[in-house]
Amino acid sequence: MIQVCLNGTRGAGDSAAVPMSPGAMAESAARAVAAGARDVHVHPRTPCGSDTLSPRVLVATLAAIREAVDVPVGVTTGAWAEPDPVRRVERVRAWTVLPDHASVNWHEPGAEDLAAALLERGVGVEAGLWSGTEGPGRFLLSPLAPRVLRILAEVTDPDPTTAESTARTLLAELSTVGHGRPILLHGEDAGTWPVLRLARRLGLDTRIGLEDTLVLPDGSRAESNAQLVTAAREA
């Protein structure tokens, strides 16, 4: 399965292809799904372009994307969108329309409470386990580990010469406990394509999109999320 990550924290200053409005996100998602993506990860944005967990913004974003695609749609709950762990849980409990899943970064303060709140509401949890953080260790000790939808194994090493090795180390750490959850492996920036190729070789789910990289395997600028998905299928 290839998940498309539409925008992340990037903006128009990074690339004109980054979708910012609900309509642009929906159009980008539709083209990416037509290219072969089977899941969508998106960062809802305020009118001024900031990541947000606002119920009102979430409604508009999910409505637009679901009008355009018939695949699961997930959102971020990253601490940058709401730094206060208590407020973050309150936001989730105030959502009036629910995503299919939401990512929870296990190294961030309040991750356990946030994941529990999402599970209570019937939202699938992607456990974001970043290389180089305490997240994997904390997750493997968590009573919630067997209940998450999947592990989002994120390789934060941007060096293309070492990213694959970092990914293998992360996977080895995750294999030490039988959590039994599927793994989606991906990288970021210059490490994106080496890690994606490793995921494909290992038969793991992966993701691609303008959140993770702005360039194609040959180093040229990507013109769309759909173009990145097409390249990932051919990698």
Residue pairs with C-beta under 8 A, 6 or more apart in sequence:
1 38
1 39
1 184
1 205
1 206
2 36
2 37
2 38
2 39
2 205
2 206
2 207
2 208
2 229
2 232
2 233
3 37
3 38
3 39
3 40
3 41
3 184
3 205
3 206
3 207
3 208
3 209
4 29
4 32
4 33
4 37
4 39
4 40
4 41
4 207
4 208
4 209
4 225
4 228
4 229
5 41
5 42
5 186
5 207
5 208
5 209
5 210
5 211
5 212
6 19
6 25
6 28
6 29
6 32
6 40
6 41
6 42
6 43
6 209
6 210
6 211
6 225
7 18
7 19
7 20
7 25
7 42
7 43
7 45
7 209
7 210
7 211
8 43
8 76
8 209
8 210
8 211
8 212
9 43
9 51
9 80
9 211
10 18
10 210
10 211
10 214
11 18
11 20
11 49
12 18
12 20
12 49
14 210
14 214
15 210
15 214
15 221
15 222
17 28
17 210
17 222
17 223
17 224
17 225
18 210
19 25
19 27
19 28
19 210
19 225
20 45
20 49
21 45
22 44
22 60
22 61
22 63
22 64
22 65
23 64
25 42
25 61
25 64
25 65
26 64
26 65
26 67
26 68
26 69
27 68
28 224
28 225
28 226
29 37
29 40
29 42
29 65
29 68
29 69
29 73
29 225
30 68
30 69
31 224
31 225
31 226
32 40
32 209
32 224
32 225
32 226
32 228
32 229
33 40
33 69
33 71
34 226
35 226
35 227
35 229
35 230
35 233
36 229
36 230
36 232
36 233
37 71
37 225
37 229
38 71
39 71
39 72
39 73
39 74
39 207
40 65
40 69
40 71
40 72
40 73
40 74
41 74
41 75
41 76
41 103
41 126
41 207
41 209
41 211
42 61
42 65
42 73
42 74
42 75
42 76
43 51
43 75
43 76
43 78
43 81
43 211
44 51
44 52
44 53
44 54
44 57
44 58
44 60
44 61
44 75
45 51
45 52
45 57
45 61
46 52
46 54
46 57
50 81
51 76
51 78
51 80
51 81
52 81
52 82
53 77
53 81
53 82
53 88
53 91
53 92
54 91
55 91
55 94
55 95
55 96
55 97
58 75
58 95
58 97
58 99
59 96
59 97
61 75
62 73
62 75
62 97
62 99
63 97
65 73
66 73
72 100
72 101
72 124
73 99
73 100
74 99
74 100
74 101
74 102
74 103
74 124
74 126
75 99
75 102
75 103
76 102
76 103
77 88
77 92
77 102
77 103
77 104
77 105
77 114
77 118
78 103
78 105
78 108
79 85
79 88
79 105
79 108
79 109
81 88
82 88
82 91
85 108
85 109
85 110
85 113
85 114
86 110
88 110
88 114
89 110
89 113
89 114
89 117
92 102
92 114
92 117
92 118
92 121
92 123
93 117
93 121
95 121
98 121
98 122
98 123
99 123
100 123
100 124
101 123
101 124
101 125
101 126
101 149
102 118
102 123
102 124
102 125
102 126
103 125
103 126
103 127
103 128
103 152
104 111
104 114
104 115
104 118
104 125
104 126
104 127
104 128
105 111
105 128
105 130
105 135
106 127
106 128
106 129
106 135
106 136
106 138
106 139
106 142
107 129
107 130
107 133
107 134
107 135
107 138
111 135
111 138
112 142
112 144
115 125
115 127
115 144
115 148
116 144
118 124
118 125
119 125
119 144
119 147
124 148
124 149
124 150
125 144
125 147
125 148
125 149
126 148
126 149
126 150
126 151
126 152
126 184
127 139
127 145
127 148
127 150
127 151
127 152
127 181
128 135
128 152
128 154
129 135
129 136
129 139
129 151
129 152
129 153
129 154
129 170
129 174
130 154
130 156
131 153
131 154
131 155
131 156
131 157
131 166
131 167
131 169
131 170
132 156
132 157
132 166
133 156
136 170
136 173
136 174
137 173
139 145
139 151
139 179
140 173
140 174
140 176
140 177
140 179
145 177
145 179
145 181
146 179
146 180
146 181
148 181
149 181
150 181
150 182
150 183
150 184
150 205
151 174
151 179
151 181
151 182
151 183
151 184
152 184
152 186
153 167
153 170
153 171
153 174
153 183
153 184
153 185
153 186
154 186
154 187
154 188
155 163
155 166
155 167
155 170
155 185
155 186
155 187
155 188
155 191
155 195
156 166
156 188
156 191
157 163
157 166
157 167
157 187
157 191
158 187
158 188
158 189
158 190
158 191
159 190
159 191
160 190
160 191
160 193
160 194
162 191
163 187
163 190
163 191
163 194
163 195
164 194
164 195
164 197
164 198
166 191
167 185
167 187
167 194
167 195
167 198
167 199
168 198
171 183
171 185
171 202
174 183
182 205
183 204
183 205
184 199
184 204
184 205
184 206
184 207
185 195
185 198
185 199
185 202
185 204
185 205
185 206
186 192
186 195
186 196
186 199
186 206
186 207
186 208
186 212
187 193
187 194
187 195
187 196
187 212
188 212
188 213
189 212
189 213
190 213
192 208
192 212
192 213
193 213
193 217
193 235
195 206
196 206
196 208
196 232
196 235
197 235
199 205
199 206
200 206
200 235
206 232
208 225
208 228
208 229
208 231
208 232
209 225
209 228
209 229
210 222
210 225
210 228
213 222
213 228
214 221
214 222
215 221
215 222
216 222
216 227
216 228
216 231
217 231
217 235
222 228
222 231
